[in-house]
Amino acid sequence: MKKTMTVAMMNKIGKLDFEEQPIPQVKDDCVLVRLDYVGICGSDMHLFQNGYIGENHVTGPMVLGHEPGGVIAEIGANVTTLKVGDRVAVEPGVPCWHCEFCKTGKYNLCRNVYFYASLPVVEGCFAEYIAHPANLCYKLPENVSTLEGALMEPLAVGFHAAMQSGIQVGSTAVILGAGCIGLVTMLSIKSMGVGEVIVVDLMQNRLDRALELGASKVINASECDSVEAVLTLTDHGADYVFETAGSEVSIFQTAKMIKRGGTITLVGYTRDGIAKMNVNWLIDNEITIKTVFRYRNIYPKAIEAVSKGIIPLKKIASDIYDFKDIQEAMDHAINNKDKITKCVIRINPEAK
């Protein structure tokens, strides 16, 4: 095996440079993963374009990317659950496993988590290899590709949103935002037996993709009053409303779209962390508000759902770019949000 790998380094905002770095050393409980595919997340685009997310600012060189799928290239001395050649989905956050949140199973809330390309962590997955704990690498069944392995990360967010909400069969749901996270939330809800899912967005291309993937109805908010449209299509509002766009407008609208006694689940980040809600509406109607931060204990469930054909995850990937074209891919993803569902980088040119 060669000793160095190619990394796409963001040395300045909006520009990626290819650099050679040593291939990571593998600790006893870790594995070396040769990456096949890495998805471009909204947070990657925000950091690339603006150099910050909320209060966290890029202050030096950084590698983006945290949605990896690949093949085991080397295993540590203590690893018995995986072998060289296994194809895996990689859960990108490494918690401490010792704090109260980790010990109670809520490891996504660990304050000491090491999460790729999430400041202050500047190590990311736009590279040929990563070394990662074996217990956070999940072997993929034969009928699940490493491309789908990379897409497990956003799917896990959607699964967690669905599970956090407490949604039940027979409910009506509204999803605000038909980007990647909105669509995987829709797919997750549908996999749980919820048939009536209405998707709202400003972009018709995204709404068309939502219909293709199984939305029961769509609403183009650029052409009508989306609140009135939801109330017309439901019995005085939906049982569950999921806000995935991170839009201040749609966050405010959630309380008007929800049925009395219903549940709003907030998934999307706003640009500056601020949004308005009418507290009186929420109180008068006994609305429950849930929030979602990443995911926990989800990957095995998500992989099984994809393997069984319950979730057509591969259809989420609308654009695939080779690693050598990553600068073009980032620019394209940022400038064509109305056309792109999910842009993915093929790190390994031989990946199928």
N, C-alpha and C positions, 0 to 999 in steps of 0.2 A: 504494500500500500504506500502511496505517496505520503510525504510528510507535511505538505501544505495544502490549503484549500482556498478557493476563491470566495470572497465575501463582498457583498454590495454595501459599502460604507457611506453613510450620509455625513460628509465632512462639513457641508454647509446646507442650509435649508433649501430644499427644492432640487438638490443635485446629488446623484449617487455615483460613487467611484468604485471601480473594481480594485480590490487589494488582495494580496496573498498573506495569509496568516497560518500559523501552525494548526494542524488538526488537533482538536481538544484531546487531552489525556482522559482515559476512562477510569473512573474510580471503581472500587470493588462492587458497589451496589448499583452501578450505572451501566448504560450501554451507549455505544456510538451508533448514531443513526445517519445513514446517507440519505439526505432529503431528496424526494422525488418532486413534490409539489408543496408550495406554501401560498396560502391565500392572502390577498391584500384586504386588510380590515379598514373600516372607517377611521379607526384611531391612527393607523399607519398613514392614511391620506392626510389626516389633520396635522400630524406631526411633520410630515413631509412638506405640506403646503404652508403651514403657519409657524411651526417650531414650538408649539405648546398645545397642551390640553388642560383647560381650567387653569389651575395655579402652577402646573408643572411645565417648566420650560426646558427646551433642549439647550445645553450649555457647552456641548463638545461633540466629538464624533459619536455616531450612533448607528447600530444596525437595526433595521426595522423588521417586522414580520413575527407573528406568533400563532400561525395556523398551519402546522407542519404535518406532513405524512411522508413516510419513507420506509427504508429497509435497514434492518440491523446489520451493521458492518463489523461490530466487535462487541463482546460482552465482558463485563467485569468478573472478577474471581468469584464473587458470591451469587451471581445471577444463575438461577436454575429454571426460570419460567419462560425465558426467551432464548432463541439460538440465532446464530448468524444466518441471514437469509429471510428471516421472518419479516413480513410487511406489517407496519404498525401505524396507528394513529397516536400522536403525542399530545398529552395534556400539558399545556405550556407553563402552568404555574406550579412552583415547588413550594409548598407550605413548610412550616417549621416542624409540624407534627407534635409539638409539645405544649402549645398554649391551650387555653380553655376552649377556643373555637375548634381547633383541630381535634381535641379530645372528645368533643361532643358531636363530631361529624360535620361541623360547619366550617370546613377548612378553607372555603372560599373567602371567609372573613378574617383569616389569619393576617395579623398586622405585619408579619415578617415574611410574607410570601415573596418568592423570587419569580417574577412573571416576565417572560421575554418581551422586550420592546415596550415596557410599561414603566415610565420614569418613576424612580431614579435608575431602574435597570436599563442599561444601554446595549446589552447583548440581545441579539434577535436571531431570526431564523432565515433571513435572506443570505444564506451561506450554504456551502455544499454539505457540511456536517454539523451536527450538534451532539454533545454528550449530555445524557439525561438520565434521571433515576429510572430504573427498570420498572418500578411499580406504577409509573405514570406513562408507560408505553403499553398500548393495548393491541394485541395481535389481531389482525384483520382476517375474517373468514375468506375462503378462496374466491367467493363471488363479490367481494368488496375491494375496490381498487384503492391505491394509495392517493389518487385524486379525491375519492370520497373520504379517505382517511384525513386529508387536510381540511375537508369541509365539515368534519365532525366538530371542530371548535365552534363555529357559529351555530351549528345545529344544537350543540349543548346549551348555548344561551337560550335558544328557543324552547328547548325541552324544560329548562329550569323555569322559564317564565310560565309555561303551561302548568307545571307542577306547583309553583308558588301560588298561582292564582286560586288553586282548588277547584278548577273547572270540572263540570260533571257532564256526563252524557245527557243529551236533550237540551242543553243550554244554547243560548244564542250568544255569539261573540262578535265584537268589532275589533279590527286591527287597524290602527292608524299608522300608515307607512308601509309601502310595498317594496322597500329595499331588501337586502339579504336577510337582515334580522327579522323584519316583518314577515317575510315569506317562510323562513324556517320556524317562526312561531306559529304561523298558520298550519304548516305541515305537522308540527308537534301536536297542536290542538286536534287536528283531524285524526291523527293516529290514536287519539284517546277516545274516539267515537263521537266527537262533536260534529254534527253535519252542517249546521247553519253558521257560516263564518263569512262576515262582510268585511271587505278590505277597502280602505280609503287612502287615496293618494292624489297628488296633483299631476302626476305624469301618466298618460294613457299607456305608454309602452310597459310601464311597471304593472299597471292594472291588468293588461293583457296577459302578462306572465303569471299573475296571481290567478286569473281564470284558468289558464292552462294547467296550473298546479292544483286546482281544485277549489278555489274560492266559490262560494255559492252565489255571491253577488259582489259587485264592485261599485264604488262611488268615486267619480272624478271631482275632487273638491275645487278644481279650477273652473268648473262649469255650473256648480250649484251650491246651495247652502248644505254643507255636509251634515250638520246637526239635524236639520229638517228632513234630509234624506234618510238618515238613520232612524229617526222617530217614525217615519212613514213605513219603513221596511220592518220595523219591530213592534212589539207590543209595549209602547211607551218607553222604549229604550232597551238596550241589550243587557243581558245578565252579567256579561263580562266585557270590559274594554281594555285593550292592550295598546299602550302608546309606545311605539318603537322608533319613531322618527326623530325624537329629541327636538320637536318644534314647540316653541312657546305658544303658538296659536292652537295647535292640536291638544297640547296638555291642558290648556284652559277649557277646551271643548269637551274633554272627557266627562266632566261632571254633568253636562247637558245630554250626553249620549247614553249614560248609564241608567238602568232601571232602578227604582227605589229599592234599597237593600242590596244592590249589586256590588261588584268588585272591580276596581280599577287597578291595573298592574302597569307600573312605570318601568320601562326598559331602556328607552333612549336617553342619551346625555344631551343637554342643551349646550350651546356654544360656550356660555360663560357660567353655567351652573344655576342660572336663575330663570324662574318661570312663575307665572301667576296662576292661582286657583281660587275660585270663589268658595271660601270656607263655609259660608252659610248654606249654599246648595248641598255641600257634602254632609253637613250636620243635619239639615232638615230631612234628608233622604237616607240617613244612616248608611252612608257609603263606606265600604272598606277599601283602603288603599294598601296595595302591596308593592314592593320594589324588588328589583332583580340586580344582583351583582355577580357577574360571570356565571358560575355553576358549581355544583358539587355532586359527586357520586352519580354522574350522568353518562359518562362515556360508554360503559358496557350496555346500557339500555339503548342508547342512540345507535351503536354499532349493530345490535340485534335487530332494531327496527329497519335499518337500511338493508341488512342481510336478508331479511324476510320479505323485502319488497314493499313494506308498509309505507316507507318514505322514499320517494324518487329523488334522492339527494343530488345525484350527478347533474340533474337539470338546473340546479342553482348556478352552476358554473357557466356563465355566458361568454367569457373571454379568457383565453389561455395564451400567455406569452412565454417565450423562452427566456431563460435567465439572462442571456446576453442583451435582451431588449427590455430589461427591467425599468430603465429610465422612461422609455416610451410607454411602458405599461402603467407606470404611476401617473404620468401626465394624462394618458388616455382615461384612466379611471376617474381622475379628478374632474376632467373637462367634459365627461360624457355620462354623468350620473343618471340622466334621463333614459339612457339606453342600456346601461350595464346593471346586471343583477349582482354578479360576483366575478371579479377579475382574479385569476390565479396565475402564479409564476411556476413554470416547469423548470425546476432547478436542474434535474438530471435529464439531459437531452434524449436519453434512451428510455425514459419512463413511458409506460403505456397508459 
